[in-house]
Amino acid sequence: MKRKINFLFLFGLMCIISSAQTTSNFSQLWLNDLDVSKIETSWGFSKANKSINGNILSVGGQSYNKGIGTHAISKLLLNVNKTAVDFNALVGVDDEANNNASIEFYVLCDKKVVFHSGLMKKGDAAQKVHVNLSGVNKLALLVTAGNDGNDNDHADWLEAYIRYSGQTPSIITTPASKPYILTPKTPDSPRINGAKITGASPNKPFLYTIAATGKRPMQFKAKNLPKGLSLDSETGIITGKVAKSGNYEVKITAQNSFGKAQRTMTIVIGENKLALTPPMGWNSWNCWGLSVSQDKVKASADAMVSSGLINHGWTYINIDDGWEASERAADGEIQINEKFTDMRALSDYIHSLGLKMGIYTSPGKLTCGGYLGSLHHEEQDADTYNKWGIDYLKYDWCSYGNEFEKTDKSHHEYMKPYITMSEALSHQSRDIVHSLCQYGMDDVWKWGGQTGQLWRTTGDITDTWESMARIGFAQYDKAQYAQPGNWNDPDMLVIGHVGWGPSLHPTRLTPDEQYTHVSLWALLAAPLLIGGDMSQMDDFTLSLLTNDEVIAINQDVLGKQARRIIQKDGKEIWVKDLEDGAKAIGLFNVGESDNVSQLFNWDGKANKTSIEISWKDLNISGKYQIRDLWTQKDIKTENAVFETEVSYHGVVLIKITPIK
Ligand code: GLA
């Protein structure tokens, strides 16, 4: 009898176990068993059975063991082969999100929306999804950001599974090309690159390195240098202090055994003359996150020189969050933590290489990373940065939100922390660029220029198309606010090895997407801050960062931001006016467009597309010389139209110059 009971018990148990996989004639695929790294996510990495931040999945106060934690915008396209039965899930905002999280979930079958959650907020109970999949070929799962940006939009697909009878459903991804290099090698003969204008305040230390490629040794000369400046003829580093305001036209020569190059550049000495072209450099955040250390910063500075980046105009070495000690000194002075030994020695070293050094803090009690911020110590911290030899300050918002909440939240209150810091910086004996980082609140582009040189326009970027493209292509309405000394900052470059912490990974952007990223940022006159680890750059990454003709578009003296003139059928055309009367034009194949069903690449093919720009669209006439900027080759002269094939998520970047 006992044996029989055991047998029955065992038989029952087997039935229960196997029913998790096969229900009558159906099999069941839990979405969390898929390779969730393939989910396109505009922030972080989607996780199986965990929230995007790695916590237990929890929606509306209830926890769940199974599911996928993701972040809007999030896209997953599946082949369900017309043999699936249904899709079942619960959806909601994860409880780990802040109160401002708001998202919408969609399920689409063969381009048709079959489920829409409406706007969901933190605390809402999970909504049930049941979708009949009979006859359906492709299933798309989408999370959008509501209409308030994707800040904090932690989204969960809970207990999500597909029942099917034939082939196992599989993820559809778009194939990516192998890295391909378009930038020609720089010649051995000298070439002078980088910005043709630079500014500084009277009587404050001046540092400018002539950016020149070509074999070393090289001899530099500068004619008409303003009084107070001197040039190191071997390194091309110009230092000193100029007392008298004015615009100085300096004739620079670089010579080596292969030849000679010459260029005239303008040194502007005067008040408020910083960042006359968008700052170019590196920032520690996208690679090291809070694990940044003095050694890593020093290695990055060394790499900027040894990789040759310095010869293309790359200048700033910016330490982001994570350098601060947990307590101030008895006199209130901010201290460095155990990962750093001596900021002044570090900046001396960086300056000796001909580079500049930046630092980060927040107007709040704490920084975004939870380190000490500058609240009530603004003047003292600015003094300390001056003493440390800092050239650039990124001033974040984060916990300042707590102070802001106590106010009437007026326009003035948004500006206040940046006015305070800008005044503190202006009292210093050195120039310190002020970079505002408050993600675009209160239309910062309309007033940021009164308190600093650049301002972040969006939340944080990450290394996905969903993030980079959404941020980059959304800058079209801010073009009018960019001008010399004032720049919209769509966040740092996510190419090379990134990681936001101790372990890095190669960027998730495809090679074509990386061309789009650099081309778009160049057109946008955006600050160019390398986010990857410079000590491990491959040839492809380096080729993206050392194309002088592309960089010249970004650094153009006119300081105009490109305007979007066409956005249609997944194609965008952006045009930037240049100082010499030419125009830089980016022709982008963004693939998908904003309509919910067109957000997916349904056939999973990296289709090239043909894009055309006519002189009529550009409001111009006459003959133009067309040059491909990535390959640095003249294409042809044309007097009506230019048409080209553009890779999926890729770009063709040209310059057209009137032929007189
Ligand atoms: C915010 C900023 C980032 C970075 C971190 C540091 O998130 O937007 O760029 O500076 O803070 O904690």
Residues whose N, C-alpha, C, O or C-beta is under 5 A from the ligand:
A	BS01	GLA	W285 D320 D321 C368 G369 D460
